[in-house]
Amino acid sequence: MQIEFVAAGAALGEKTVLALVVFEGGLLSGAAGRLDTQTGGALGRAIAGARFSGAKGQVLDVLGAGGDAARVLLVGAGKADGFDDVAAEHAAASAYGAVKASGLTTLRVALPSDDAGLAARAALGVRLGSYRFERYRTKEAADKKPSIVKIQVVTGDEAAARAAFAPLAALADAIAFSRDLVSEPPNVLYPEEFARRVKALETLGLEVEILGEAEMAKLGMGSLLGVGQGSVRDSQLAIMKWNGAADPKAQPIAFVGKGVCFDTGGISIKPADGMEDMKWDMGGAGAVAGLMHVLAGRKAKVNAIGILGLVENMPDGNAQRPGDVVTSMSGQTIEIINTDAEGRLVLADAIWYCQDRFKPKFMVDLATLTGAIIISLGNDYAGLFSNNDELSGNLLAASDVEGEPLWRMPLPAQYDKNIDSVIADVKNAAGRPGGSITAALFIQRFVNNVPWAHLDIASTAWKKPSTVPTIPDGATGYGVRLLNRMVQDKYEG
């Protein structure tokens, strides 16, 4: 996708769609208002004659009103006083979605103002909304293939818009990388292949270290290794480092991702219906990999660590059994009640390794951990669990700015006794009541006096159907932009 920033008077090509943003109530302002005046009120009349109110996501074709443009599209953006960065992204992405397979080649987006920052956000919106995972498509009808190959966003300061877009382009690249990982089929993306793909990010300036099963066994990672012992694929631990702070020895911040590349449930096998979706049970690791990608891509002024616990949970003669007891890297013993409660076992060792080796300021883990979080919060909010109010506040603030919803959930001490084991230090499952909470409490037992937050993203890592114009059906890349914003606003020197 070619992105350009152009002045309001730049010539329109014959294959160009002109998209104009309109506010609720059919309010025409900026470029839309000017074109309405030039055409003797044609836009206003078109709105009056259609069920178009300017609500978010609405689109209306207006014939014969665009002069040199092949087509004029009005795009609803909601209330004028709510037109922020995310609204600009959504409006531009909605315009793209309406005309992507139109047969035309260029989309020009004119926002209600000429602000360079909003123009950059509009360009980001189209980048995100135009994502397609098409590696395995061999046949597609011509009228279904996107024809728009160039995006022009109108701005009053083209140089400023290009400068504002540079870090956003790095963000778009990182989100696409994360979405690609989550979209891959599990016969292609298994732990070793995932590790190879993050190792390739060293070209961005990251340092990447990969530990295999022998190295993890020496470290005592019986919790993580137990999950993968039923698979013919070797488990991996990927350590990603970005040293961008002025002081290369400054205390890092850290992010840990659950990377179960496929989850059958193991011996506690899942039902067949929907099991194919478990290819995206590595969405947390995908998000952490995407975050490290963007931090390196935009040369963030921070030291950051990303830890990915990469396993495959399969049933096999050698698979972990319900009733087994494993010893984690922390020394705590874990009774396995349910082999499908495996993500927390991976995180137990990955988190302990992270805090023990790197002594970070804080840790945030991301995991498609529990179906219970979907029951609690539906399909739009991820669950936030934390032992630290400041870290929680920073995450929630970034969530609000970037439009990736979070909801803080409790960690009640009285529920912690539910994961006590009769024969070991802790058990890995405590039944259905409060399932996402007891899962978070399990992880917390492996956090050693470090500010920590756990994001349960089982509800947000994959959308089908999606209702957000910047997120096509499938992998979302949820968490990459949220965490990038938090780092940018709160932790860069």
Secondary structure as UniProt FT lines:
FT   STRAND          2..6
FT   TURN            8..9
FT   TURN            14..15
FT   STRAND          16..23
FT   TURN            24..26
FT   HELIX           30..38
FT   TURN            39..40
FT   HELIX           42..48
FT   TURN            49..51
FT   TURN            56..57
FT   STRAND          59..62
FT   TURN            63..64
FT   TURN            67..68
FT   STRAND          71..76
FT   HELIX           80..82
FT   HELIX           85..99
FT   TURN            100..101
FT   STRAND          106..110
FT   HELIX           116..129
FT   TURN            135..136
FT   HELIX           142..144
FT   STRAND          150..154
FT   HELIX           158..183
FT   TURN            186..188
FT   HELIX           191..199
FT   HELIX           200..204
FT   STRAND          207..211
FT   HELIX           213..219
FT   HELIX           222..228
FT   TURN            229..230
FT   STRAND          236..243
FT   TURN            248..249
FT   STRAND          253..263
FT   TURN            266..267
FT   TURN            273..274
FT   HELIX           275..280
FT   TURN            281..282
FT   HELIX           283..297
FT   TURN            298..299
FT   STRAND          303..313
FT   TURN            317..318
FT   TURN            322..323
FT   STRAND          325..327
FT   TURN            329..330
FT   STRAND          333..335
FT   TURN            339..340
FT   HELIX           343..358
FT   STRAND          363..367
FT   HELIX           372..377
FT   TURN            378..380
FT   STRAND          382..386
FT   HELIX           389..402
FT   STRAND          406..408
FT   HELIX           413..416
FT   HELIX           417..419
FT   STRAND          426..427
FT   TURN            433..434
FT   HELIX           435..444
FT   TURN            445..446
FT   STRAND          452..456
FT   TURN            458..460
FT   STRAND          462..463
FT   TURN            469..470
FT   STRAND          474..475
FT   TURN            478..479
FT   HELIX           480..490
//
